[in-house]
Amino acid sequence: MSKKYTCSAEPGCKQTFTKFTELKRHEAAHSTEAYTCTWPGCNFATLLKKSYDIHCDKHTGEQRWICPQDGCDYKTNDPSCLTRHRKTKHGYRGRLYYVYRSGEDPQWVE
């Protein structure tokens, strides 16, 4: 049997969720500090302005995330989609870090 998460952010709201992340997204809508989408029919809410801006770009069609690869004209409204594009189309490996481990040669790791 799966666990149920019940909203406790506002008295009287007893909405339940099967995923903790869905509960947290719902509870954000109860917050006075939440960024709430004003697009008709959309009930998106978040506590992070960056997430709100990315979400609003989906409605407006603005594609501010542009692939830096020469000759590639890929654009998107979501930075995670750009990263996925760069990994699948251009072999991008994400951020690499130079790590020193005691007794070993330094190496680049993801």
Buried (B, 14 or more C-beta within 10 A) or exposed (E): EEEEBEBEBEEEEEEEBEEEEEBBBBBBBEBEEBBEBEEEEEEBBBBEEEBBBBBBBBBEEEBEBEBEBEEEEBBBBBEEBBBEBBEEEBEBEEEEEEEEEEEEEEEEEE
